[in-house]
Amino acid sequence: MISSWRRKRAGRRAAKEERRGENGELELMIPNHFRCPISLDLMKDPVTLSTGITYDRQSIETWIDCGNQTCPITNQVLRNLEPIPNHTLRKMVQDWCVENQSYGIERIPTPRIPVSSAEVSEILSKITAASKRGDQVGCGELAAKIKALGKESERNKRCIAGNKTAGGVLSAAFETFSRSSVSFDTNGAVLEEILSALTIFFPLDEQANSNLGSAASLHSMVWFLKSGDLSGRSSAILALKELLHSSDESKADALAEIEGALEALMKMITEPICPTATKASLMVIYHMINNSSYQNETIIQRFVDMGLVSLLLETLVDSERSICERAMGVLDVICSGEKGREKAYSHALTVPVSVKKLLRVSDLTTEFSVSILWNLCKNEKTEEGGVLVEALQVGAFQKLLLLLQVGCTDRTREKATELLKSLNLHRDKLECIDSMDFKDLKRPF
């Protein structure tokens, strides 16, 4: 009996010695049938293809998403691209992980079963039926379900987005409840759920944008901006950004005509929810004042009267790169109009902030800065050249020279060259300090 015990102990010691690496540390060998044939790593969610070969779900789905329709091992054409979960092998892998916890192996959690294309189609069909019946509760629950599935995993999100009708169905339901005679206070919950679900699957197709761009849908989104909670306001501004980015100028005109829309957009910047919502608000304003067909000056005037120029300059003083780029873009469009320039001339931060952002944030911000200074200097009506002198005082001449040396776009180079010529004419107006004023000053060191 003692001899048998010693043999077992010696066998375990020998097995451990075989698993020791070059540095003397104990290594654990993963069984070959637990390894994914593609990644050669331990399979966390083993699935089997129609050819009978098992892979890790993430690896084989990446292979299929790249356009491959064959089995990587056998090279046979797959009859079905939907892999089948291998529960038996997954249970064996989990048991092996538990047995080897002493080696630092953590048990692999049981993965959730991903949604299938058939399930997505069924949910979308139910949403369409519920919206036609006017079933607010049912439609809201289904929208919340499809949103939860999309957030659960990237695979689910791709599967839902792969259904070409997903955006159209959700946006059509949003338009249907927006047109309802029931008040927004009653329909608010279902509208918020649908809008929140839509934001997960951007960008939307043409049909979805058409539904969101209807008068009823636009009024609903503006209502959320004015009266909704934080989640509703955030979803509404993201949807508006997506809509105006991919639509024609008529949508910008329609949004500007809605009562309280411009004030609600200003509120999104003065009372920020999160950086993402702030950036989306700036983009919506940019599209409104840049894409409007016939009301460009009118919209700019309304924003200027609300204090947008001051708000942008205060935001630019200390903001992150992405917000700075968008704020400079909006300020550039405002300064291209006469009403906007009048307000910019009167603000003390316009020139210093524009010069400060040169070569400091990004190439895009530099282009906007040069364009703003060019618009202000070119259209200045005073003969004294107040803007040019102020720009010289804050170092614009040196920065523009450096910009030409490091390189920029052709359009920006033309504007920078023209600015340098104008600035050079006013360099003699700068107040310089005579070094002789300090000849009798005793240094403290």
Secondary structure, 3 states (H helix, E strand, C coil): CHHHHHHHHHHHHHHHHHCECCCCCECCCCCHHHECCCCCCECCCEEECCCCCEEEHHHHHHHHHCCCCECCCCCCECCCCCCEECHHHHHHHHHHHHHCHHHCCCCCCCCCCCCCHHHHHHHHHHHHHHHHHCCHHHHHHHHHHHHHHHHHCHHHHHHHHHCCCHHHHHHHHHHHHHCCCCCHHHHHHHHHHHHHHHHHHCCCCHHHHHHHCCHHHHHHHHHHHHHCCHHHHHHHHHHHHHHHHCCCHHHHHHHHHCCCHHHHHHHHHHCCCCHHHHHHHHHHHHHHHHHCCCCHHHHHHHHHHCCHHHHHHHHHHCCCHHHHHHHHHHHHHHHCCHHHHHHHHHCCCHHHHHHHCCCCCCHHHHHHHHHHHHHHHHCCCCCCCHHHHHHHHCCHHHHHHHHHHHCCCHHHHHHHHHHHHHHHCCHHHCCCCCHHHHCCCCCCC
